């Protein structure tokens, strides 16, 4: 769903949008920096000033999501989270 929304935002709204659900991106960064840090490291490499970061978690307690949120704040990015408590 995130991939589809990213393409639609780019195509119809003219908003450059990417997602980090590529298996190679995830596994490469997780192998090198730890699973808990892969999102934060991806933001180091790909985020630009003024970007909006959208993080989605089903528990709200995933370490990789929490570390990604911290990194987004450190970089001064706008942060939007969706948390689903089951």
Secondary structure, DSSP 8 states (H G I E B T S, - for coil): -HHHHHHHHHHHH---------HHHHHHHHHHH-GGGHHHHHHHHH--TT-EEEEEESSS--HHHHHHHHHHHHTT-EEEEEE---
